[in-house]
Amino acid sequence: MNLKYRIKLLSDWHCGSGLDSGSEADLLVIKDENGMPYIPGKTIKGLLRDACLEMIQVGKMDLEKMNQIFGQASEKKKKPGTARFTNATLREEEYEELVQNGLAPLLYRNIASTAIDEKGVTREYSLRTMEVAIPLELEGEIEGVKETEIIEKAMKWVRHLGSGRNRGLGRCQWEICA
């Protein structure tokens, strides 16, 4: 069974590309060939798997069922899971409108931060600038899901995604699409 989902990003967010833009930003958001932000499927899988692991620790999830969906890596062998996670992207109509009108640059802004020492003074050379995407709604699909209730529980568990979660970035809500 395929499970379609929506992520409502409630604050600025940053899923990193690993690249910088020289003097403008130290960290850039991951973008597709048209400059549009997305969340890689492997990131989605990791977020949901981590949520399941946390639920296992508090007795709210079964390890065996989680391993069926996400796979299992042991020292002896690697067993793939049944689910495949697509990238979470803007809805097609929104995507096309933004690309056709050249509006992709308006989806981003830069935020700066710096380290403060024990005296309350800025540490030298500590200024960092991060590119963030504005709050958006992204959609994706999980293919090959048999235990949809496990995925739904994990989605409810995830409240933040991406970098800067401890600083208020990436607040999100997940929902299953009809």
Secondary structure by P-SEA (a helix, b strand, c coil): ccccccccccccccccccccccccccccccccccbbbbbcaaaaaaaaaaaaaaaaaaccccaaaaaaacccccccbbbbccccccbbbccaaaaaaaaaaccccccbbbbbbbbbccccccccccbbbbbbbcbbbbbbbbcccccaaaaaaaaaaccccccccccccccbbbbbcc
